[in-house]
Amino acid sequence: KGCGGDSLLIDDPQEPSSYLRTGRALAERRRFISFRVGDSRESNCISAMLFDQADNLWLSTDDGVYRAATSTAGRLQFNLTARTGPTDFAGVGLADRRGRIWFGVINELIQIDRNQIIRYGLEDGVGRRPIRSVVEDRQGRVLVANEREVFEFVEPPDGNVDGDARGSWRRLQLSFRPDQLIRAMLSDSSGALWIG
């Protein structure tokens, strides 16, 4: 995890970039264009990054979750979406097929669904230990792994009057040896779940 903000690699200096106002000359001199996320050191300590379906850039930082629209010309403008605390822990993130954003930050899972911020933690089970991975499988299930357990997201009832997108978590019945800790998880194209 670095604390230098965010950088864009210019892999073809001959191709104009919508992020440059100064033209091709700058792109030919520099391989990276760097962006500051916020004014504080914590806001520039990035632990996870992802793009959503609308090509917005989302970052999990020591200050919180930030979002920037990449479709606008000029420099990226990051806006704080959800505040979190500082951590030395590498975060994880997912943009699922339904357009929801998920970030695991230590013992908390943050869900952003149509500008609604929902936090899951110790009382939901997923936060009993540090969160290591969040994936979406072939069937569209959101799965979260902490260091010792894997959980499946249970969607809220369809007829929810309040419009609350808060669901619940069902623990998958998996057995690990006492010395085994989950470090990573992936779902492949055949639907198999891989746990490292």
Disulfide bonds with the S-S distance in Angstrom:
Cys3-Cys45 1.93
